[in-house]
Amino acid sequence: MVARRVSSIEISGIRKMFDAAPPNTVNLGLGEPDFEPPPVVLEALARATREGMNHYGPSAGLLPLRDAIAGRYAVKEPTTTRENVIVTCGGSEALMVVALSLYDPGDEVLVPNPGFVLYPAHARLLGAVPIPYSLRASRKYLPDLDELERLVTDRTRVLIVNSPSNPTGGVFPRSVVDQLVAFADRHDLTIVSDEVYEQIVYDGEATSFWGRTDRAVIVNSFSKTLAMTGWRVGFLLAPRRLAPDFNKIHYHIMACPATPIQAAVLAGLKAGDGTIEAMVREFRARRELVVRLLKQIPGLDVVRPAGAFYVFPSFEWPRPALGVATELLSRGVITTPGDAFGSLGASHLRLSFAASRPNLRKGIGIIRTYAEEIRAG
Ligand SMILES: Cc1ncc(COP(=O)(O)O)c(C=O)c1O
């Protein structure tokens, strides 16, 4: 018999749906860049394995990589050093380390609705209670501080935030970050800020919670920025009072992150952000294309995403998101039903524009034909 906690979460039905996709289906369901890591990074990985970097390393990560990460954040908070940094196996492991370290059974965790699927799942696995807070299109997918005040109780321990957001593409302006910090101060909450799309923004910059409060833990990843989702490497940035405990948990899960991959990531950081900037330029152009095409579709409403590579249109058709996504799949385009990300994702689809422009045109064309058929009755 497995432990009871296993039944507290479900395997997403979405993957099964993808497996049933007909050949030549256009994939707008992707949660990863359709780019490859920069050549300098690929070469550094090959060199590291040839030169014998094939063994366990320090649990919190290779010192030069921790120093390089800390250096980037020292611009926001000058006291940042390697002691604040733990290299993890992706943002996913970082989120689990945070959950294992911070949640006791019965604790309440404020999670975005809609939001990334791991936040409520990790809480449930640990006997904590995810309390969803709303991100609505009518508020440009920004949190409602009055609602947060109503949701907080004496059991609330953690506020999870994700800007730029998966699935909405919303980015918190600095004023919202400051309001959330003040809210966390008032209620003595730890902020867990998932910033994995931090560098994928289209209008200005994303505001990190690092350096704006000493109660924030940052989850970040190289998956999206260096187009290496399959490499499984990310990091945690934590105040010094928490970092040793996080590292203890991390050690008991992973021992250490993959050694040669860290060497390759370090080469990527040293090479600068040119590749990321080129990728973001292309995503920006695709965002314009996608928003323009979606706005022409009857029955769809779309908020222009400010970051990440997702758009989260709502539809007015009286049918469930899974039903719409399944019908679209049978016509040749993969989308993600919005309610996979929480109840407020009902009547939404998540489309990824990490797909080529011809595929975006083709996929959105299929959605348009579908919408026109519904309108015609
Ligand atoms: C918001 C968010 N956080 C964290 C992750 C996890 O990323 P990884 O484990 O690949 O670093 C993802 C991946 O899709 C994500 O969208």
Ligand as a Chemical Component Dictionary entry (heavy atoms), coordinates in Angstrom:
data_LIG
# 
_chem_comp.id                   LIG 
_chem_comp.type                 NON-POLYMER 
_chem_comp.pdbx_formal_charge   0 
_chem_comp.three_letter_code    LIG 
# 
loop_
_chem_comp_atom.comp_id 
_chem_comp_atom.atom_id 
_chem_comp_atom.alt_atom_id 
_chem_comp_atom.type_symbol 
_chem_comp_atom.charge 
_chem_comp_atom.model_Cartn_x 
_chem_comp_atom.model_Cartn_y 
_chem_comp_atom.model_Cartn_z 
_chem_comp_atom.pdbx_ordinal 
LIG C1 C1 C 0 6.370  28.891 -13.097 1  
LIG C2 C2 C 0 7.290  27.734 -13.173 2  
LIG N1 N1 N 0 8.057  27.448 -12.130 3  
LIG C3 C3 C 0 8.916  26.415 -12.128 4  
LIG C4 C4 C 0 9.023  25.602 -13.233 5  
LIG C5 C5 C 0 9.956  24.445 -13.167 6  
LIG O1 O1 O 0 11.001 24.570 -14.034 7  
LIG P1 P1 P 0 12.276 23.627 -14.027 8  
LIG O2 O2 O 0 12.069 22.564 -13.016 9  
LIG O3 O3 O 0 12.406 23.111 -15.404 10 
LIG O4 O4 O 0 13.402 24.535 -13.652 11 
LIG C6 C6 C 0 8.230  25.849 -14.373 12 
LIG C7 C7 C 0 8.278  24.970 -15.551 13 
LIG O5 O5 O 0 7.457  24.998 -16.427 14 
LIG C8 C8 C 0 7.346  26.951 -14.341 15 
LIG O6 O6 O 0 6.566  27.248 -15.390 16 
# 
loop_
_chem_comp_bond.comp_id 
_chem_comp_bond.atom_id_1 
_chem_comp_bond.atom_id_2 
_chem_comp_bond.value_order 
_chem_comp_bond.pdbx_ordinal 
LIG C1 C2 SING 1  
LIG C2 N1 SING 2  
LIG C2 C8 DOUB 3  
LIG N1 C3 DOUB 4  
LIG C3 C4 SING 5  
LIG C4 C5 SING 6  
LIG C4 C6 DOUB 7  
LIG C5 O1 SING 8  
LIG O1 P1 SING 9  
LIG P1 O2 DOUB 10 
LIG P1 O3 SING 11 
LIG P1 O4 SING 12 
LIG C6 C7 SING 13 
LIG C6 C8 SING 14 
LIG C7 O5 DOUB 15 
LIG C8 O6 SING 16 
# 
